[in-house]
Every structure is written in structure tokens, then in C-alpha cells.
């Protein structure tokens, strides 16, 4: 039976925003931790750490996120765990975010003037002391804008989790579209919600980037 598209359908889609945000925050939080580890390994003195981090980044940047979601989802069954869309989506997106944030932050670390690194090395600071007290505080300021920009991309990437049955914003739209046979109205509604989630963050990232550019030219 075909249903009309009304307030109940609209609110069903709207309530799915909470799951999009929850998945985005989990993946972003895990990506912050993983990305920091990968970034530090990328600039480590030991070559094995650098090689591992580079291989990790190349794999997750060089393969489709959709494939990573499938591997996480069906891989759970292979190792004897129950297939859970929540866990699979969170794991895949966290690893995806770790790779991208790690490479973003590696660039920010290397953007710190070489004199800072040379001075701390001349003072016989260890690698960890150099990073904690000299390099990372300066790199963090540079990283704010691109990190915020990546969060926008991550929120949009959660839409792919619908393919493994995770009911977020896109999946909710698909359910209502199949029930009402009004895909244009439903998809337009979903698009507006994504815009309302992402546009403020995009604007914030742009302003942060402009502010940093002005500060570095003074």
C-alpha cells in the first residue's frame, strides 16, 4: 500500500539525523586518536613506523569506502562475530578517518618551520618531548581548518553506511521513498538536512583557513 508523504514521514527522516550525527562523532573521535598515532608514526625517526603508517594510509585512501564497509560487515561473520551494522560502520569509518586525518596532520606537522625542529634537536630534546612541547602545539593551530573540513566529508560519507543496513539519514530516506513512491520529495528533504548539517561546518572551516592565512602573512 502506497502512503502519502506527510508529517510522520518527514519526522521519521528527521529523527534519523541523530544516528548520522552519532556515527559521525564516533568515527571522528576514533579517527582523532588513530589519526594522531598515524601522523606521529609518519614523521617518526624509525623507518618501520613510517612504512607501516604509509601503508595504512595508502590502503585506506586507495580503496573505496564502500568496499571497506563491506569488508568490516562481512568480516565480522568470518571471525565468528554477529554481523552488526552499527559496529561495522563505526569500525570502517574510524579506520577511514584515521588514515585521512593522519595524512592531514602529517602535513601540518611538516608545515611547522624547520627551525623549530632544528632548535629543539639542538637542545637534545627527545622525539616525544619535541613533539609534545614544540611541534604539536604549532601544528594543531594549522590543523584546525582542514580537520573541520574533513568532518564535513565524514558526515556525508556516513550515507554509505546505508548499504549495510545502518539506518541513518540516507537509509531513512530510502525507506520513506519506497513506501511513498515520491523519491524527488524525499531525496530533496534528505539533501536539505545534509546541507543544514554540513554548511555551517564548511563555513567555519573556510573562515578558519582565511584567518590562518592572514595571520601567516603578517
N, C-alpha and C positions, 0 to 999 in steps of 0.2 A: 504494500500500500504506500502510495506516494504522499508524503507530508508536505504541508506548506512551510515556507521559511518564515518563522516568526520570532518572537522574543525568546522563547525557550531554546530554539536552535542557536540564536545569537549568544545567549548566555552560556550555552554548552561550549561553544568555541571560546568565549571569553575566559571561562574558568580553566581552560587548558593552558592559558598563559602561565599559570603558576608552575606547571610541570616543565614548560620551556625554560622558565627562569631557574627552577630548581636544578635541572640538568646542566644549564649553562654555568651556574655558580659552582656546582660540584666539579665539573670539568675544569673550570677556570682556577678554582682553588687547588685542585690536584696538579694542574698544569703549572701553577706558580712554583710549587715545590719541585716538581720534576724538571721544569724549565731551568730553575736555578742550578740544580745539580748538573744538568747537561751543559749549561753555559760555563760553569766552573771547570767542568771536565774538558770543554773545548779549548780553554785557554790555560790548561794545566801544564806544568813542566814535563810531566811523564807522558811519553808518546802513547802507551796503551790506552790511557784515559782519553786522549784526544781522538784516537782511532775509533774507540767504542762510541763516543759521543757523535762523531761524524757519521758513522754507520747508522746509528739510531736516527739521526736527522734525515739522512738520505733515504732511509726506508720509509719513514712516515710522511715525508714531503714528496716522495716519488711514487707513492701508491695512492689510489683513490680512497677517500674517507669511507665511501660506501663499502668497499672491499674490507676495510679494517673493521667496520661494524659487523659484517657477515662473519669474519674470522673470529671476532670476540664472541658473537652469539652462538655460532655452531661449535666453536672450540670448547665452550663450556660443556657441551654434551660429550665431546670426545674424551675429556678428562674426568667424566663421571659426575659433573655438577648439573643441577637442573637448569634448563635454559630460562634465563630471566632477562627480559628486555631492559629493565632498569639497570641492572648490574653491567650487562654487555655494553649498553650505550655509554654508561659512565666510564667504564674502563677504556673503551675505544677513543672517546673524546678526550679523556685525560691524557692518554699517550699522544694523541694528535696535538693537543695543546702544548704538551711538554716539548715536543720536537720544534714546533714553531716558535714558542716563547724562548726556548733555549738558543735558537739561532738569532732571534731578535736581540736578546740580551747579550749574546756574544759580540754582536756588532756594537752594542752600546758600550760594553767593556773596552773594546778596542778603540772606540771613539774618544776615550779619555786621553788627554795629551800624554805623549810618550815620556815627557819629562817627569810626570808624576810617578810613573812606574820606575823610571831610572833613579829618581831621588830616593824612593823607598827601598830599592835594591841596594843602593849605595850605603844606606843606613843599616844594612844587614837584616832587614825585616824578612821574616819567613813568608812563604806564599800566602798562607792563610791570614797573617797579620796585614800584608799588603792589600789583600782583597777586602778584608773586613773594615779597615780603618782609612784606606786611601782610595782604592779603585771603586769599590761598590757604591759608596755614598755618592760619588760623582756620576757613576753610570746610571744610578737609579733616577736621577733627575732627567737624564737624557731619555730614559726608557718609558717615562710616563705616557707620552703621547702615542708611540707605536703600540704599547701594551693595551691602551684603551681602544685603539683602532682594531687590534686583534680580537678583543672581546666582542666587538660588533660582528666580526666574521664568525666567531664561535656561536653566537646566538643564532645566526642564520644557518649555521651548519647543523644545529640540533634538529632541523627539519628532516634531515636524512634518517634520523632515528625512527621515523615512522615506518621505514621499510622493514624493520624487525619487530614491529608491533608495539612500539612505545607510543602511548597516546599523549603527544604534545600538541602544539598548536596546529601543525600541518595535518597530523593524523585526525584530529578532531574535525578539521575542515573536510577531510575526505569522507569521514563518517556521515556528516550532515549533507554533503554533496550527493552521496549515494542514496540517502534517504529522501531528499527533496528534488533531485534531478534539476537543480539550479546551480550548476558549477560556477557560472560567472559571478553571481551574487556572493556565493560562499567564498570563493577564492579571493574576490576583491576584499571581503571582510578580513580574511586571514592576512592579506597583504597590508591592509591598514594597521592591523595590530603589530605586525613585524616592523612597520615604519615607525610606529609610536614607541616601540622598544629601542630601535636602533638609531633613529635620527638624533635624539639628544646626545647619545654617546659619540656619534660621528662628529657632531658639532663641538663637543667637548674636546675630542682628540685634535680637531683642526685648530681650535683656539690655543690649546697647549703647545702644538707644534709652532704656531706663529709666535707665541710668547717666547719659546726657547730660541727661535731664530733671531728675534730682536735682541735677546739677552746676549747671544754669542757674537753679534755684530757690534756691540758697544765697546 
